[in-house]
Amino acid sequence: MAITVRWADDIDNVILWEFGEVWSWEDFYQMGPQSGVMIASTSERVDTIMISSAKEIPAGAFTQFDKLAKVDIPANHGLIVIVNPVIAAQTMVKISAKMNDVSYWKLADSYDEAKQLIEEDRRQSENKGGDTA
């Protein structure tokens, strides 16, 4: 499968999206409902890590990132941390997040860094008395 969505094994309440070498936006949107069901299965905070091993991103990425930035996320969803080696993808994520004032998108260079960003954000939320990012 081009994209798999599952619970991460080594950190609680984190959904792991794993992108294969080749995937499409159709693949992406087909997996969205599965992620939504997983988030809805708990009232606790849920974060997402998206890891891509693809060397390219599908055509139309900027339009898709802009569209995704405007989607309402569930109240119990925290960060979406994107691990992607493609500089163009990282740049589009940064621009779309800034243009749409999206603070819950983060970039990381590795899975371990993504987990660290989530754990740090969760600690900060707890210190502020909140459950989400």
C-alpha positions, -999 to 999 in steps of 0.1 A, spaced: 0 0 0 12 35 -8 3 49 26 -3 30 59 -20 45 90 -17 29 124 -11 36 160 26 41 168 41 13 189 64 33 212 44 64 221 9 66 234 -19 82 214 2 89 183 -11 80 148 17 71 124 12 77 87 39 60 67 42 70 30 59 47 5 82 57 -23 52 64 -45 19 77 -34 -9 100 -47 -32 126 -32 -60 101 -38 -42 76 -16 -38 104 10 -75 113 11 -85 76 12 -66 72 45 -81 103 61 -113 86 74 -93 59 91 -72 85 109 -105 103 119 -119 71 134 -88 66 154 -89 101 168 -126 97 176 -119 65 195 -105 84 225 -112 116 243 -75 119 251 -51 141 230 -40 124 198 -10 136 178 1 125 143 35 118 128 37 116 90 69 99 77 77 100 40 104 80 23 94 94 -12 120 113 -31 92 134 -47 58 146 -37 28 143 -61 19 171 -84 -3 198 -70 13 197 -35 11 234 -28 -27 235 -35 -32 203 -14 -12 217 16 -32 249 14 -64 229 13 -53 208 43 -44 239 63 -80 250 61 -95 217 74 -110 218 109 -93 193 132 -109 175 161 -106 192 195 -85 164 209 -60 165 181 -26 180 189 4 183 166 9 169 131 47 164 127 59 158 92 92 140 86 100 145 49 134 147 33 122 167 3 131 203 7 103 215 -16 77 197 6 92 212 37 90 247 22 54 242 10 44 231 45 60 261 61 44 285 36 10 270 39 11 269 77 22 306 78 -4 317 52 -32 300 71 -19 306 106 -16 269 114 5 264 145 0 226 149 21 216 119 57 209 127 87 196 107 112 171 120 143 155 105 136 120 120 110 99 138 128 104 171 128 142 167 91 140 159 84 121 191 105 146 210 85 175 196 52 159 206 64 150 241 77 186 246 44 201 234 24 178 256 44 188 286 39 225 278 1 219 273 0 202 307 18 231 323 -7 255 308 -36 233 320 -47 222 285 -50 188 268 -43 198 232 -18 219 213 
